[in-house]
Amino acid sequence: QVQLVESGGGLMQPDGSLRLSCVGSGIDLRLAFVAWYRQAPGKQRELVASISRGGTISYTDSVKGRFTISRDNAKNTVYLQMNSLKAEDTAVYYCFLRTTSLEYWGQGTQVTVSS
């Protein structure tokens, strides 16, 4: 059974940093497209960052230069390092996985940026 478990969210002041973790079980994350999405209240879910099977990385424009996605194969974990946080980064962050045969969402972790 595939599972994705996110952690690392919380309350942070503007310009602070958080690191989100997405731990996979039941599947090798190296074999999947893995992405971080976020959804703010009243807004559509948006793609924040992604890493492909081959290691190709992409970011939405609003987080370029501030967020970094990475994969630790030994821990079967994908991270999202978030620096220089802004109030507009406040959202529930979801880990997403896609292979040729399945798609799967984690349960989400809340990130709140506020002074």
Helices and strands as residue ranges (DSSP letters): E 3-7, E 10-12, E 18-25, G 29-31, E 33-39, E 46-51, E 57-59, G 61-63, E 67-72, E 77-82, G 87-89, E 91-98, E 103-105, E 109-113
